[in-house]
Amino acid sequence: MPKQVDYEERRRRIADSVCSLIARSGMESVSLRDVAADAGVSMGAVQRCFRTKDEMLLFALEHVSARVGACAQDRLARSPEPRSAVTLLERTLSAMALAEPEDRTDAQVWLAFVAHAAMSEPLAAVLRETYTKLHDLLVWLIGYGQDTGEFRADADPEQEARTLLALTDGLTAHVLVGHHTPESAHGLLSRYAAGLAAPPR
């Protein structure tokens, strides 16, 4: 009986290989042949999953975008009790900035895709959607802090979310090239989150 192939699992495996190659050698290292070798599948198997290299890259970006978003949600869920708004915001910002040592591979891949998206509208569309979801999460967190009285009532959640999203994206690059350490990046994010705190009553 022919072996059943889980194509979605294979597509995810191929996407992981795309990300691994980008992290090791940059976007220019990604070819169907090299991805097949890294994933341990044949060229034909890759081509059955993706008709073109661009289609493969698009899926890989969607894959890593989902992982970044899930990481933010997971760190949010694992925040210790009691869950203050400041703590929740700090943990979410840390996940979005990809500043932890274990985030380095995702940071390398993320920045490679950001650079490549400047010349690829399909990739740019995926990034815009991801940024929108992260922006909405920050708006919710800031609004939550205002509802609990922990954040300033005069803070504009939309504006603060835009600023924080740009800050975390910039810190991804700064930590990756060594301009910031993970610790200094966390310190900067913590100071910004603390700046949203409502004055003591």
C-alpha positions as CSV (number, residue, x, y, z in Angstrom):
1,M,0.0,0.0,0.0
2,P,1.5,3.4,-1.0
3,K,2.7,5.5,2.0
4,Q,0.4,8.4,2.8
5,V,2.2,11.8,2.6
6,D,1.2,14.6,5.0
7,Y,1.7,17.5,2.6
8,E,1.0,20.2,5.2
9,E,3.6,18.7,7.5
10,R,6.0,18.4,4.6
11,R,5.4,22.1,3.7
12,R,6.1,23.1,7.2
13,R,9.3,21.0,7.2
14,I,10.4,22.7,4.0
15,A,9.6,26.1,5.5
16,D,11.8,25.3,8.5
17,S,14.6,24.4,6.1
18,V,14.1,27.7,4.2
19,C,14.4,29.6,7.5
20,S,17.5,27.5,8.5
21,L,19.2,28.3,5.3
22,I,18.4,32.0,5.5
23,A,19.7,32.2,9.1
24,R,23.0,30.4,8.1
25,S,23.8,32.0,4.8
26,G,21.2,34.7,3.9
27,M,18.3,34.9,1.5
28,E,20.5,34.4,-1.6
29,S,21.4,30.9,-0.3
30,V,17.8,29.7,-0.8
31,S,17.3,27.5,-3.8
32,L,14.9,24.6,-4.4
33,R,17.9,22.2,-4.6
34,D,19.5,23.4,-1.3
35,V,16.2,23.4,0.5
36,A,15.5,19.9,-0.7
37,A,18.9,18.7,0.6
38,D,18.4,20.5,4.0
39,A,14.8,19.1,4.4
40,G,15.9,15.6,3.4
41,V,13.5,15.3,0.6
42,S,13.8,15.1,-3.2
43,M,13.6,18.1,-5.6
44,G,10.4,16.6,-6.9
45,A,8.9,16.6,-3.4
46,V,9.6,20.3,-3.0
47,Q,8.2,21.1,-6.4
48,R,5.0,19.1,-5.6
49,C,4.6,21.3,-2.5
50,F,5.6,24.6,-4.2
51,R,5.4,25.5,-7.8
52,T,8.0,28.2,-7.6
53,K,10.7,29.6,-5.3
54,D,8.6,32.7,-4.7
55,E,5.6,30.5,-3.5
56,M,8.0,28.7,-1.2
57,L,9.3,31.9,0.3
58,L,5.8,33.3,0.8
59,F,4.8,30.2,2.7
60,A,8.0,30.3,4.8
61,L,7.3,33.9,5.7
62,E,3.7,33.0,6.7
63,H,5.2,30.2,8.8
64,V,7.7,32.3,10.7
65,S,5.1,35.1,11.1
66,A,2.8,32.7,12.8
67,R,5.6,31.5,15.0
68,V,6.4,35.1,16.1
69,G,2.8,35.8,16.8
70,A,2.4,32.6,18.7
71,C,5.5,33.3,20.8
72,A,4.0,36.7,21.8
73,Q,0.8,35.0,22.8
74,D,2.6,32.2,24.7
75,R,4.7,34.6,26.7
76,L,1.6,36.5,27.5
77,A,-0.1,33.4,28.7
78,R,2.9,32.3,30.8
79,S,3.1,35.7,32.7
80,P,3.3,35.1,36.4
81,E,0.4,35.9,38.7
82,P,-0.7,38.5,39.6
83,R,-0.7,39.6,36.0
84,S,-0.1,43.4,36.0
85,A,-0.6,45.3,32.8
86,V,3.0,46.4,32.9
87,T,4.3,42.8,33.2
88,L,2.0,41.6,30.4
89,L,3.1,44.5,28.2
90,E,6.8,43.9,28.9
91,R,6.6,40.2,28.1
92,T,4.8,40.8,24.9
93,L,7.3,43.5,23.8
94,S,10.2,41.1,24.6
95,A,8.7,38.4,22.4
96,M,8.0,40.9,19.6
97,A,11.5,42.3,19.7
98,L,13.0,38.8,19.3
99,A,15.7,39.9,21.8
100,E,16.2,36.6,23.7
101,P,19.3,34.5,22.7
102,E,16.9,31.7,21.6
103,D,15.2,34.1,19.3
104,R,18.3,34.9,17.2
105,T,17.5,32.6,14.3
106,D,13.9,34.0,14.0
107,A,15.4,37.5,14.2
108,Q,17.8,36.8,11.4
109,V,15.0,35.3,9.2
110,W,12.6,38.1,10.1
111,L,15.0,40.8,9.0
112,A,16.0,39.0,5.9
113,F,12.3,38.8,4.9
114,V,11.7,42.5,5.8
115,A,14.6,43.5,3.5
116,H,13.3,41.2,0.7
117,A,9.7,42.4,1.1
118,A,10.8,45.9,-0.1
119,M,11.0,44.3,-3.6
120,S,8.2,41.8,-3.3
121,E,4.6,42.9,-2.8
122,P,3.3,39.4,-1.9
123,L,5.9,39.3,1.0
124,A,5.1,42.9,2.0
125,A,1.4,42.0,2.2
126,V,2.1,39.1,4.7
127,L,4.3,41.5,6.8
128,R,1.6,44.2,6.8
129,E,-0.9,41.6,8.0
130,T,1.4,40.4,10.8
131,Y,2.2,43.9,11.9
132,T,-1.5,44.7,12.0
133,K,-2.2,41.7,14.3
134,L,0.7,42.7,16.6
135,H,-0.5,46.3,16.6
136,D,-4.0,45.2,17.6
137,L,-2.5,43.0,20.4
138,L,-0.7,46.1,21.8
139,V,-3.8,48.3,21.6
140,W,-5.7,45.7,23.6
141,L,-3.0,45.4,26.2
142,I,-2.7,49.2,26.7
143,G,-6.5,49.5,26.8
144,Y,-6.6,46.6,29.4
145,G,-4.1,48.6,31.5
146,Q,-6.3,51.7,31.3
147,D,-9.4,49.7,32.3
148,T,-7.6,48.4,35.4
149,G,-6.3,51.8,36.2
150,E,-2.6,50.8,35.8
151,F,-1.9,52.9,32.7
152,R,-2.5,56.6,32.2
153,A,-6.0,57.4,31.0
154,D,-4.6,60.1,28.7
155,A,-2.4,57.6,26.8
156,D,-3.6,57.0,23.2
157,P,-3.5,53.2,22.7
158,E,-3.4,53.5,18.9
159,Q,-0.5,55.9,19.0
160,E,1.4,54.1,21.7
161,A,1.0,50.8,19.8
162,R,2.4,52.3,16.7
163,T,5.4,53.6,18.6
164,L,6.0,50.4,20.4
165,L,5.7,48.3,17.3
166,A,8.4,50.5,15.5
167,L,10.6,50.3,18.7
168,T,10.5,46.5,18.9
169,D,11.2,46.1,15.2
170,G,14.2,48.5,15.5
171,L,15.5,46.6,18.5
172,T,15.4,43.3,16.6
173,A,18.0,44.7,14.3
174,H,20.0,46.5,17.0
175,V,20.3,43.4,19.1
176,L,21.2,41.2,16.1
177,V,24.1,43.4,15.1
178,G,25.3,44.0,18.6
179,H,24.3,47.7,19.1
180,H,22.1,46.6,21.9
181,T,22.5,43.6,24.2
182,P,19.3,41.6,25.1
183,E,19.6,43.1,28.6
184,S,19.8,46.7,27.4
185,A,16.9,46.1,24.9
186,H,14.8,44.7,27.8
187,G,15.7,47.7,29.9
188,L,14.6,50.1,27.2
189,L,11.3,48.3,26.7
190,S,10.7,48.1,30.5
191,R,11.3,51.9,30.8
192,Y,8.8,52.6,28.1
193,A,6.2,50.3,29.6
194,A,6.8,51.9,33.0
195,G,6.3,55.3,31.4
196,L,2.7,54.4,30.6
197,A,1.9,53.7,34.3
198,A,-0.7,55.9,35.9
199,P,0.6,58.1,38.7
200,P,0.1,56.8,42.3
201,R,-3.2,57.8,43.8
